[in-house]
Amino acid sequence: MSASFVKLFTNPEFAWKDIREQEQAHPRHYLGHLLLLALIPAVCLFFGVTWTGWSLAENETVRLNSASALQLCGLLYLTIVAGIVLMGLFIRWMSRTFDARPSVNQCIGFAAYTATPYFLAGVFGVYPNRWLAVIVLLAASAYSTFLLFVGLPKFMGLKKEQGLLYSASVWGVGLLVLVTILVEMILLWFNVLQPEYLRVPVG
């Protein structure tokens, strides 16, 4: 996992070849990558919302109590894993249109590795700030998109034209899945879990 992980950022074109070979030899090779790295945003956000907090007013810091923070971060972790699995299933389903025959495990693995920039962006959850979150998520989205368009043709063994169309289709579905699953998570968070906030005066 470590060598492929580093290559995603130093030599992504060759990284996808290694990842495909690993998935062929060990069909669930991606599980360690997914389950471990998905912890980064969840754990960092826990510290961010319980220790750092965020400001809605100039002289006030808002935090969550530990119970509400655990609920939020547990929900986030499950949402990330479910989203990756769902994207893998969509990639597998769409592969039939493009004469590719990857396994379900390979498709989920591809989705997990493509989402790596989002996992790493979760480090910034220790400092919940709206504008910082926007900048970091935009950067993660840009690199994930790059990994998708570079990696999918190589991973699936497709010609350039087919790979481009396949990648564009996956990108569109990925955006829809991301928005839908985040909205569902937020609705569940506010309407069912009912978080408890701690408001701390500054100074």
Rosetta blueprint (number, residue, H / E / L):
1 M L
2 S H
3 A H
4 S H
5 F H
6 V H
7 K H
8 L H
9 F H
10 T H
11 N L
12 P H
13 E H
14 F H
15 A H
16 W H
17 K H
18 D H
19 I H
20 R H
21 E H
22 Q H
23 E H
24 Q H
25 A H
26 H L
27 P L
28 R L
29 H L
30 Y H
31 L H
32 G H
33 H H
34 L H
35 L H
36 L H
37 L H
38 A L
39 L H
40 I H
41 P H
42 A H
43 V H
44 C H
45 L H
46 F H
47 F H
48 G H
49 V H
50 T H
51 W H
52 T H
53 G L
54 W E
55 S E
56 L E
57 A E
58 E L
59 N L
60 E E
61 T E
62 V E
63 R E
64 L E
65 N L
66 S H
67 A H
68 S H
69 A H
70 L H
71 Q H
72 L H
73 C H
74 G H
75 L H
76 L H
77 Y H
78 L H
79 T H
80 I H
81 V H
82 A H
83 G H
84 I H
85 V H
86 L H
87 M H
88 G H
89 L H
90 F H
91 I H
92 R H
93 W H
94 M H
95 S H
96 R H
97 T H
98 F H
99 D L
100 A L
101 R L
102 P L
103 S L
104 V H
105 N H
106 Q H
107 C H
108 I H
109 G H
110 F H
111 A H
112 A H
113 Y H
114 T H
115 A L
116 T H
117 P H
118 Y H
119 F H
120 L H
121 A H
122 G H
123 V H
124 F H
125 G H
126 V H
127 Y L
128 P L
129 N L
130 R H
131 W H
132 L H
133 A H
134 V H
135 I H
136 V H
137 L H
138 L H
139 A H
140 A H
141 S H
142 A H
143 Y H
144 S H
145 T H
146 F H
147 L H
148 L H
149 F H
150 V H
151 G H
152 L H
153 P H
154 K H
155 F H
156 M H
157 G L
158 L L
159 K L
160 K H
161 E H
162 Q H
163 G H
164 L H
165 L H
166 Y H
167 S H
168 A H
169 S H
170 V H
171 W H
172 G H
173 V H
174 G H
175 L H
176 L H
177 V H
178 L H
179 V H
180 T H
181 I H
182 L H
183 V H
184 E H
185 M H
186 I H
187 L H
188 L H
189 W H
190 F H
191 N H
192 V H
193 L H
194 Q L
195 P L
196 E L
197 Y E
198 L E
199 R E
200 V E
201 P E
202 V L
203 G L
